[in-house]
């Protein structure tokens, strides 16, 4: 899987070495309450979530990257393409540790990942499933050019489907 850099971030494959930072991020209810695929409530759930992203990379050849702040080497969160079994299209997602919110990192990483989806994965369309209450993620989706397409049910939640076609 490609390692990428943006102005302020390194996007590299998630590994087992990210577990402590990942589990800390996923133990924050303010972080997980915005996720459409369910809340992580303990380290066992965080382990399974991390393993799912790593396994997705093994199966599909792509997945979310670990986001690393260039200046400090700190784990910021995760972002990237995603299409698990039953997902309604090629998805783009992001999740950041709360202490990195408000810095523009989600939009920066999402733009890089969106470009990867269109160039490296040759996607015709990229979507993001977002809970209606997750106004921060809706703002990120709109900043990267996504538009609200429709609503659907996903894992017991009504979600907004945001997305955009390949640029012409």
C-alpha positions as CSV (number, residue, x, y, z in Angstrom):
1,X,0.0,0.0,0.0
2,X,1.2,3.4,-0.9
3,X,2.8,5.8,1.6
4,X,1.8,9.4,0.9
5,X,2.6,12.8,2.3
6,X,0.6,15.9,2.4
7,X,1.8,19.3,3.6
8,X,1.6,18.3,7.3
9,X,0.9,14.6,7.4
10,X,2.4,11.2,6.5
11,X,-0.2,8.7,5.5
12,X,1.2,5.2,6.0
13,X,-0.4,1.7,6.4
14,X,-1.8,1.0,9.8
15,X,0.1,-1.6,11.8
16,X,-0.2,-3.4,15.1
17,X,2.3,-0.9,16.5
18,X,-0.4,1.7,16.2
19,X,-2.6,-0.2,18.7
20,X,-2.1,1.9,21.8
21,X,-2.7,5.2,20.0
22,X,-5.6,3.7,18.1
23,X,-7.2,2.3,21.2
24,X,-6.8,5.7,23.0
25,X,-8.6,7.4,20.1
26,X,-11.3,4.8,19.9
27,X,-12.0,4.9,23.7
28,X,-13.1,8.6,23.4
29,X,-16.9,8.6,23.2
30,X,-16.8,12.0,21.5
31,X,-14.8,10.3,18.7
32,X,-16.8,7.1,18.4
33,X,-20.3,8.6,18.7
34,X,-19.8,10.0,15.2
35,X,-19.0,6.6,13.6
36,X,-21.6,4.8,11.5
37,X,-20.1,1.4,12.1
38,X,-20.7,1.5,15.9
39,X,-19.1,2.5,19.1
40,X,-15.9,1.0,20.3
41,X,-16.3,0.4,24.0
42,X,-13.1,-1.3,25.1
43,X,-9.6,-2.5,24.0
44,X,-11.0,-5.7,22.6
45,X,-13.3,-3.7,20.3
46,X,-10.4,-1.4,19.3
47,X,-8.2,-4.4,18.5
48,X,-10.9,-5.9,16.3
49,X,-11.4,-2.5,14.6
50,X,-7.7,-2.1,13.9
51,X,-7.4,-5.7,12.7
52,X,-10.4,-5.1,10.4
53,X,-8.6,-2.2,8.6
54,X,-5.4,-4.2,8.4
55,X,-7.3,-7.2,7.1
56,X,-9.2,-5.1,4.6
57,X,-5.8,-4.0,3.2
58,X,-4.8,-7.6,2.8
59,X,-8.0,-8.5,1.0
60,X,-8.6,-5.4,-1.2
61,X,-5.1,-4.0,-1.5
62,X,-6.1,-0.7,0.1
63,X,-7.5,0.6,3.4
64,X,-7.3,3.4,5.8
65,X,-3.9,4.9,6.5
66,X,-2.4,5.9,9.8
67,X,-2.2,9.7,9.9
68,X,1.1,10.9,11.4
69,X,1.9,14.5,12.1
70,X,5.1,15.3,10.3
71,X,6.4,17.8,12.9
72,X,5.9,15.6,16.0
73,X,5.5,12.1,14.7
74,X,2.2,11.9,16.7
75,X,-0.6,9.6,15.7
76,X,-3.4,11.8,14.4
77,X,-6.0,9.2,13.4
78,X,-6.9,7.2,10.3
79,X,-8.3,8.0,6.9
80,X,-8.6,6.3,3.5
81,X,-10.6,4.2,1.1
82,X,-12.8,1.4,2.3
83,X,-15.2,-1.1,0.8
84,X,-16.0,-3.9,3.2
85,X,-18.4,-6.6,2.2
86,X,-21.9,-5.2,1.9
87,X,-20.8,-1.5,1.7
88,X,-22.7,0.4,-0.9
89,X,-19.7,1.6,-2.9
90,X,-16.1,2.7,-2.7
91,X,-16.1,4.6,0.6
92,X,-13.8,7.2,1.9
93,X,-13.6,7.7,5.7
94,X,-11.7,9.5,8.4
95,X,-11.5,9.4,12.1
96,X,-9.2,11.7,14.2
97,X,-8.2,11.8,17.8
98,X,-10.1,14.6,19.5
99,X,-7.0,16.6,20.4
100,X,-6.3,16.9,16.6
101,X,-9.8,18.2,15.7
102,X,-10.0,21.7,14.3
103,X,-6.6,21.7,12.6
104,X,-7.8,20.9,9.1
105,X,-6.1,17.4,9.2
106,X,-9.3,15.5,8.3
107,X,-9.8,17.6,5.1
108,X,-6.1,17.4,4.3
109,X,-6.0,13.6,4.6
110,X,-9.4,13.1,2.9
111,X,-8.3,15.2,-0.1
112,X,-5.2,13.0,-0.5
113,X,-7.2,9.8,-0.1
114,X,-9.8,11.0,-2.6
115,X,-7.2,11.7,-5.2
116,X,-5.8,8.2,-4.5
117,X,-9.2,6.7,-5.1
118,X,-9.6,8.4,-8.5
119,X,-6.0,7.9,-9.7
120,X,-4.7,4.7,-8.2
121,X,-8.0,2.8,-7.7
122,X,-9.6,4.2,-10.9
123,X,-12.9,4.8,-9.0
124,X,-15.8,6.3,-11.0
125,X,-17.4,7.5,-7.8
126,X,-16.4,7.8,-4.1
127,X,-18.9,8.0,-1.3
128,X,-18.8,8.6,2.5
129,X,-21.5,7.4,4.9
130,X,-22.1,9.9,7.6
131,X,-24.4,9.9,10.6
132,X,-26.8,13.0,10.3
133,X,-25.6,14.2,13.7
134,X,-21.9,14.2,12.7
135,X,-21.8,17.8,11.5
136,X,-18.0,17.9,11.6
137,X,-17.7,15.0,9.1
138,X,-20.4,16.6,6.9
139,X,-18.3,19.7,6.8
140,X,-15.2,17.7,5.8
141,X,-17.2,15.9,3.1
142,X,-18.4,19.2,1.7
143,X,-14.9,20.7,1.8
144,X,-13.5,17.9,-0.3
145,X,-16.2,18.3,-2.9
146,X,-18.7,15.7,-1.8
147,X,-22.4,16.4,-2.1
148,X,-25.4,14.8,-0.3
149,X,-26.7,12.1,-2.6
150,X,-29.3,10.4,-0.6
151,X,-29.9,8.6,2.7
152,X,-29.7,4.9,3.4
153,X,-29.6,2.4,6.2
154,X,-26.3,1.0,7.3
155,X,-25.7,-1.3,10.3
156,X,-28.9,-0.2,11.9
157,X,-28.4,3.5,11.4
158,X,-29.9,6.0,8.9
159,X,-26.9,7.6,7.3
160,X,-26.3,10.4,4.8
161,X,-24.5,9.2,1.6
162,X,-22.2,12.0,0.5
163,X,-20.1,11.5,-2.6
164,X,-18.8,12.7,-5.9
165,X,-18.0,11.3,-9.4
166,X,-14.6,11.1,-10.9
167,X,-13.6,14.6,-12.1
168,X,-13.8,15.0,-15.9
